[in-house]
Amino acid sequence: MQLNKEINKRRTFGIISHPDAGKTTLTEKLLLFGGAIQEAGAVKSNKIKKGATSDFMEIERQRGISVATSVLAFNYKEKKINILDTPGHKDFAEDTFRTLTAVDSVIVVIDVAKGVEEQTEKLVEVCRMRNIPMIIFINKLDREGKDAFDLLDEVEQKLGLKVTPLSFPIGMGYDFKGIYNVWEKNINLFSGDSKKNIEETIAFDDVNNPELEKIIGEKAAEELRENLELVYEVYPDFDKDAYMKSELQPVFFGSALNNFGVRELLDCFVEIAPPPLPKKAEERLVKPNEEAFTGFVFKIHANMDPRHRDRLAFIKIVSGTFERNTPYLHVRHNKNLKFSSPNAFFAEKKEIVDISYAGDIVGLHDTGNFKIGDTLTQGEVLNFKGIPSFSPEHFRYINNADPMKAKQLDKGINQLMDEGVAQLFTLEINNRKVIGTVGALQYEVIQYRLEHEYGAKCSYENLPVHKACWVDPVDSNSKEFAEFKRVKQKFLAKDKQGQLVFFADSAFSIQMTQQKYPNVKLHFVSEYK
Ligand code: G4P
């Protein structure tokens, strides 16, 4: 009973956006509503500022801040809300993809002037693949931007979503007057002159009420009525089932900076967003209210202090309760581990807790036992699905630049790969090691950390690879597969899990290979079964 009650209170979600759309500002305003912080400016942006992309200290600073903001928890309307931080910088996109395996829903922030941007497209695609319920928040309405209907069209087309606005703006930019809340049927007026967070909410069941003119003026009233007519005509009614299946996405408008439209978003969120959901393991579906604890590692954070090489492993609790000083099975190592100081997160603080429930995140001190995707249970052998690797964008050979430190280098590379900093491949033909990353920035992070944390030096050599494709033969004993392996020998490697990968040097080469060897399937994601 108690377990069910606790689990049903939890809402664990992520905010995703293209950098600068307002994710940090919105997070902060949500925390203010929860009373978790007292003033604006308390949540530091964890993004790497423009122009600082190759500055080591900036990378280190960023790592430090993002430990603090990895999970931001607060209470609101009797719900315990866990916001999981997702780095916006595209070089850290893989981190974000992995964090998305630990959320039960997301809020997508879009800049009203810029519309749907590249990073939003990529992240939403991942959410769509996983049927994660999404709410969309169109931000910066205090600025001049795109027409609301055009934006809704853009969201549908570029992101492949089906939307229904639950609020609608009255004017925009200089003329921004407020928002009609379709969900609550009221009008929220924006005090544009002072740009303060004065909120006036007027109940308005019927927009045909002539009072409307008095409040927002004749022109705006007429426009709003026309717009709402169109909204009701064109967009489907909100349907919670469809939202939960990720088949319909509600849209809100507002201005995070001015704290406008944020309460509406949050109120709707706590009402519709899902509590912890069941999760698929290779063996079976695990439900959150099962008594026995299960969880998995979705993120590993290295210590800021290079002298202490301990790390913080972030576990999403999938079922049951996680208790301090209780032995749990580390499934991959088949050994029991006990944790004396598990961290729970509240606002921007972390503290040691005795008990955490499904839906929560705990941070465990780790001296190298964990890697991303590891499962902990109360004894059952389970392996949670859903932490795929995507093909990296950049590939470089990694060479040892200090022959006396070969061991340190190996250890460092292995640990950094376990953290998910980049992907390691070993070429079949000569056993050379290749590091694949999403952004060039990672190479500098790796080099810097190898030197400062492991005392090892490395150098890189470019490798002209377009994409890594995971190889999946229909029949691994076939002649066709043997021929493929012989002809492509120079381009084959193993990933860290020992899966076979084909390094294609161009899109054309992928196409040709697929034509020539139709029974050797090529995938761009490591987890394709
Ligand atoms: P991010 O985490 O998605 O990258 O975005 P962040 O919240 O840091 O916001 C990016 C910029 O947009 C910030 O300005 C922020 O103040 C501004 N912003 C956020 N919400 C709104 C809004 O509703 N209206 C307007 N007009 N601006 C908004 P900055 O100048 O880049 O940073 P800062 O110096 O203010 O921190």
Boltz pocket constraint, residues with backbone or C-beta under 6 A from the ligand:
constraints:
  - pocket:
      binder: B
      contacts: [[A, 17], [A, 18], [A, 19], [A, 20], [A, 21], [A, 22], [A, 23], [A, 24], [A, 25], [A, 26], [A, 45], [A, 47], [A, 88], [A, 139], [A, 140], [A, 141], [A, 142], [A, 143], [A, 254], [A, 255], [A, 256], [A, 257], [A, 258]]
      max_distance: 6.0
